[in-house]
Amino acid sequence: MKLKLALVVAIAIFALEVAGGVLSHSLALLTDAVHVLTDVGSAALALWAVGIAQRRADARRTFGYGRATVLAALANAVVLLVLTVFIVAEAVRRFWHPVPVEAGVMMATAALAIVANGGLAWFLHRDAQRSLNVRAVSAHVVGDAVISIGVVVGAAAIALTHDAAIDPAVSLLAAFVVVGSAWSIVREAINVLLEGAPRDVDLAAMRRTLEGSLDVREVHDLHVWSVNDGERAASLHVRVEAAQLARSPGVVAEVKHLLRRRYDVTHCTVEVECDDCAASC
């Protein structure tokens, strides 16, 4: 429901800023409109990804389709970075060939965009903490709001100084904001796809916790990764004393419980080993 609302609002803001950018001849406003266009794609991709992610696991996709949301977030961020290159090129061109700007239209349009984007960012904030996919959409929206604030300031400066070069300068500042938000999503999405450890998980600390809290002598071959936005998996080997081998099912249950409680690991594979035993289970 929230993503559907985000899509509708993004389309409305895009139409508003394109009209305002054309009427005012403002590159900064059209830059924001391009960013909003990626919001439209972002929300549409996110909705598609959520639908795909709800498919059940099968014989070929044993973990299900949850990573579709991560792929969508990565695609959104990459498109944003590519579009930013074109925006920067046009801004540089306008430094050499300034275009007169209607500051009043520019300011009014950006002010409306600030209100719409600010409200939408607040609406998405809670879900953005739990989902990389929603976070990608939210990052677009917050970026739009920041850019719109810059456009309002730039429009006021143009109205006071009549210096058309302020418009492409605002566009360049907006481009830096866009690159920062997009790159953070690219980095996190790639980490998930490469099955890297989640950024808030310290594997050394996890190993010490397991060895210090349970009947475990040693933990090795420890791997932790994100299956998708809300599911983490782990696999590890634990070494126990020979006397503890008989209760290995209990050790496995304790390890799984601790990892779920402290690290939100929802899927865990544990192999129990023993120094003095020929077999392990």
C-alpha positions as CSV (number, residue, x, y, z in Angstrom):
1,M,0.0,0.0,0.0
2,K,2.8,2.4,0.9
3,L,4.7,1.7,-2.3
4,K,1.5,2.2,-4.4
5,L,1.0,5.6,-2.7
6,A,4.7,6.5,-3.3
7,L,4.2,5.7,-7.0
8,V,1.2,7.9,-7.3
9,V,2.8,10.8,-5.5
10,A,6.0,10.5,-7.5
11,I,4.1,10.6,-10.8
12,A,2.3,13.8,-9.6
13,I,5.5,15.5,-8.5
14,F,7.2,14.6,-11.8
15,A,4.5,16.1,-13.9
16,L,4.5,19.2,-11.7
17,E,8.3,19.7,-11.9
18,V,8.5,19.1,-15.6
19,A,5.9,21.7,-16.2
20,G,7.6,24.1,-13.8
21,G,11.0,23.4,-15.3
22,V,9.8,24.1,-18.9
23,L,8.0,27.3,-17.9
24,S,10.9,28.6,-15.8
25,H,13.8,27.2,-18.0
26,S,15.4,25.9,-14.8
27,L,17.9,23.1,-15.2
28,A,17.9,22.6,-11.4
29,L,14.1,22.0,-11.5
30,L,14.4,19.7,-14.5
31,T,17.2,17.9,-12.6
32,D,14.9,17.3,-9.8
33,A,12.2,16.1,-12.2
34,V,14.7,13.6,-13.7
35,H,15.4,12.4,-10.1
36,V,11.6,12.1,-9.5
37,L,11.3,10.1,-12.7
38,T,13.7,7.6,-11.2
39,D,11.4,7.6,-8.1
40,V,8.6,6.5,-10.4
41,G,10.7,3.7,-11.7
42,S,11.9,2.9,-8.2
43,A,8.4,2.6,-6.8
44,A,7.3,0.5,-9.8
45,L,10.3,-1.8,-9.5
46,A,9.8,-2.1,-5.8
47,L,6.2,-3.1,-6.3
48,W,7.2,-5.7,-8.9
49,A,9.9,-7.0,-6.6
50,V,7.6,-7.3,-3.6
51,G,5.2,-9.4,-5.8
52,I,8.0,-11.6,-7.0
53,A,9.4,-12.0,-3.5
54,Q,6.1,-13.4,-2.2
55,R,6.5,-16.5,-4.5
56,R,7.1,-19.7,-2.6
57,A,10.5,-21.4,-2.7
58,D,10.7,-24.3,-5.2
59,A,13.2,-26.9,-6.3
60,R,15.3,-24.4,-8.2
61,R,14.9,-21.3,-5.9
62,T,15.3,-23.1,-2.6
63,F,15.5,-19.8,-0.7
64,G,12.6,-18.3,-2.6
65,Y,12.6,-15.1,-4.6
66,G,13.4,-12.6,-1.9
67,R,16.5,-11.2,-3.6
68,A,14.3,-9.8,-6.3
69,T,13.9,-6.8,-4.0
70,V,17.7,-6.4,-3.7
71,L,18.1,-6.6,-7.5
72,A,15.4,-3.9,-7.9
73,A,17.1,-1.6,-5.4
74,L,20.4,-2.1,-7.2
75,A,18.8,-1.3,-10.6
76,N,17.2,1.8,-9.2
77,A,20.5,3.1,-7.8
78,V,22.5,2.4,-10.9
79,V,20.0,4.2,-13.1
80,L,20.2,7.1,-10.8
81,L,24.0,7.3,-11.1
82,V,23.9,7.1,-14.9
83,L,21.3,9.9,-15.2
84,T,23.4,12.0,-12.8
85,V,26.2,11.9,-15.4
86,F,24.0,13.6,-18.0
87,I,22.8,16.2,-15.5
88,V,26.4,17.2,-14.6
89,A,27.3,17.5,-18.3
90,E,24.3,19.8,-19.0
91,A,25.1,21.9,-15.9
92,V,28.7,22.4,-17.1
93,R,27.4,23.4,-20.5
94,R,25.1,26.0,-19.0
95,F,28.0,27.6,-17.1
96,W,29.4,28.5,-20.5
97,H,26.0,29.2,-22.1
98,P,23.7,30.6,-19.4
99,V,19.9,30.4,-19.8
100,P,17.6,33.0,-18.2
101,V,15.4,31.5,-15.5
102,E,12.0,32.5,-14.1
103,A,12.8,32.5,-10.4
104,G,9.2,32.9,-9.2
105,V,7.9,29.8,-11.1
106,M,11.0,27.9,-10.1
107,M,10.6,28.7,-6.4
108,A,6.8,27.9,-6.2
109,T,7.2,24.6,-8.0
110,A,10.1,23.5,-5.8
111,A,8.2,24.5,-2.6
112,L,5.3,22.3,-3.6
113,A,7.7,19.4,-4.3
114,I,9.3,19.9,-0.8
115,V,5.9,19.5,0.9
116,A,5.0,16.4,-1.2
117,N,8.4,14.7,-0.8
118,G,8.7,15.5,2.9
119,G,5.3,14.0,3.6
120,L,6.1,10.9,1.6
121,A,9.5,10.4,3.3
122,W,7.9,10.5,6.7
123,F,5.3,8.0,5.6
124,L,8.0,5.5,4.3
125,H,10.4,6.1,7.2
126,R,9.4,3.1,9.4
127,D,9.4,0.5,6.7
128,A,12.7,1.9,5.3
129,Q,14.5,0.7,8.5
130,R,13.5,-2.9,7.7
131,S,13.7,-3.2,3.9
132,L,16.5,-2.3,1.5
133,N,13.9,-2.1,-1.3
134,V,11.8,0.5,0.6
135,R,15.0,2.2,1.7
136,A,15.9,2.7,-2.0
137,V,12.6,4.3,-2.7
138,S,12.9,6.4,0.5
139,A,16.4,7.5,-0.5
140,H,15.1,8.8,-3.8
141,V,12.3,10.7,-2.0
142,V,14.7,12.2,0.6
143,G,17.1,13.2,-2.2
144,D,14.2,14.9,-4.0
145,A,13.3,16.9,-0.9
146,V,16.9,18.0,-0.4
147,I,17.3,19.0,-4.1
148,S,14.0,20.9,-3.9
149,I,15.3,22.9,-0.9
150,G,18.4,23.7,-2.9
151,V,16.2,24.8,-5.8
152,V,14.2,27.2,-3.6
153,V,17.4,28.7,-2.2
154,G,18.8,29.0,-5.7
155,A,15.6,30.6,-7.0
156,A,15.7,33.2,-4.2
157,A,19.4,33.9,-5.1
158,I,18.5,34.3,-8.8
159,A,15.7,36.6,-7.9
160,L,18.1,38.8,-5.9
161,T,21.1,38.7,-8.2
162,H,19.7,37.9,-11.7
163,D,22.7,35.5,-12.1
164,A,21.6,32.6,-14.3
165,A,24.8,30.7,-13.4
166,I,23.3,29.9,-10.0
167,D,20.8,27.5,-11.6
168,P,23.5,25.0,-13.0
169,A,25.4,25.4,-9.7
170,V,22.4,24.2,-7.8
171,S,22.1,21.3,-10.3
172,L,25.7,20.3,-9.5
173,L,25.1,20.4,-5.8
174,A,21.9,18.3,-6.2
175,A,23.9,15.8,-8.3
176,F,26.3,15.2,-5.4
177,V,23.4,14.5,-3.1
178,V,22.0,12.0,-5.5
179,V,25.3,10.2,-6.0
180,G,25.8,9.9,-2.2
181,S,22.4,8.3,-1.6
182,A,22.6,6.0,-4.7
183,W,26.1,4.8,-3.9
184,S,25.2,3.7,-0.4
185,I,22.4,1.5,-1.8
186,V,24.7,0.1,-4.5
187,R,27.3,-0.8,-1.9
188,E,24.7,-2.5,0.4
189,A,23.0,-4.4,-2.4
190,I,26.3,-5.7,-3.8
191,N,27.2,-6.9,-0.3
192,V,24.0,-8.9,-0.1
193,L,24.4,-10.3,-3.6
194,L,28.0,-11.3,-2.8
195,E,26.7,-13.0,0.4
196,G,28.9,-10.7,2.6
197,A,28.2,-10.5,6.3
198,P,25.6,-7.9,7.2
199,R,27.2,-4.6,8.1
200,D,26.0,-4.8,11.8
201,V,27.4,-8.3,12.3
202,D,30.9,-8.7,13.8
203,L,31.8,-12.3,13.0
204,A,34.7,-12.3,15.6
205,A,32.3,-11.1,18.3
206,M,29.7,-13.7,17.3
207,R,32.3,-16.4,17.6
208,R,33.3,-15.3,21.0
209,T,29.7,-15.1,22.1
210,L,29.0,-18.7,21.0
211,E,32.1,-20.0,22.6
212,G,31.5,-18.1,25.9
213,S,27.8,-18.8,26.3
214,L,27.3,-22.4,25.4
215,D,29.0,-25.8,25.8
216,V,31.1,-25.1,22.8
217,R,34.9,-25.3,22.7
218,E,35.4,-23.8,19.3
219,V,33.5,-22.3,16.4
220,H,34.9,-22.4,12.9
221,D,33.7,-22.2,9.3
222,L,31.3,-19.5,10.4
223,H,29.4,-17.8,7.6
224,V,26.6,-15.3,7.9
225,W,24.8,-13.7,5.0
226,S,21.5,-12.0,4.0
227,V,19.1,-14.0,2.0
228,N,17.0,-10.9,1.3
229,D,15.9,-7.8,3.1
230,G,14.4,-9.5,6.2
231,E,16.1,-12.9,6.4
232,R,19.6,-13.8,7.5
233,A,21.2,-17.2,7.2
234,A,24.2,-18.8,8.9
235,S,26.3,-22.0,8.7
236,L,28.9,-23.0,11.2
237,H,30.8,-25.9,12.8
238,V,31.0,-26.2,16.5
239,R,33.4,-28.4,18.4
240,V,32.4,-29.9,21.8
241,E,33.9,-32.2,24.4
242,A,33.4,-35.9,23.9
243,A,31.1,-36.0,26.9
244,Q,28.8,-33.4,25.3
245,L,28.5,-35.2,21.9
246,A,25.4,-37.1,23.1
247,R,23.5,-33.9,23.7
248,S,24.5,-32.4,20.3
249,P,20.8,-31.8,19.3
250,G,20.5,-29.7,22.4
251,V,23.7,-27.8,21.5
252,V,22.3,-27.1,18.0
253,A,19.1,-25.8,19.4
254,E,20.9,-23.5,21.8
255,V,23.1,-22.2,19.0
256,K,20.1,-21.5,16.8
257,H,18.2,-19.8,19.6
258,L,21.1,-17.5,20.5
259,L,21.8,-16.5,16.9
260,R,18.1,-15.7,16.3
261,R,17.8,-13.7,19.5
262,R,21.0,-11.7,19.2
263,Y,21.6,-11.5,15.5
264,D,18.2,-12.0,13.8
265,V,19.5,-15.2,12.0
266,T,16.3,-16.9,10.8
267,H,17.9,-19.9,9.0
268,C,20.9,-21.7,10.5
269,T,22.8,-24.9,9.7
270,V,25.0,-26.2,12.5
271,E,27.4,-29.1,12.4
272,V,28.6,-30.6,15.7
273,E,32.2,-32.0,15.9
274,C,34.3,-33.7,18.6
275,D,38.1,-33.9,18.8
276,D,38.1,-37.5,20.2
277,C,35.2,-38.9,18.1
278,A,35.4,-40.7,14.8
279,A,32.0,-39.4,13.9
280,S,30.2,-36.1,14.0
281,C,26.5,-35.2,13.7
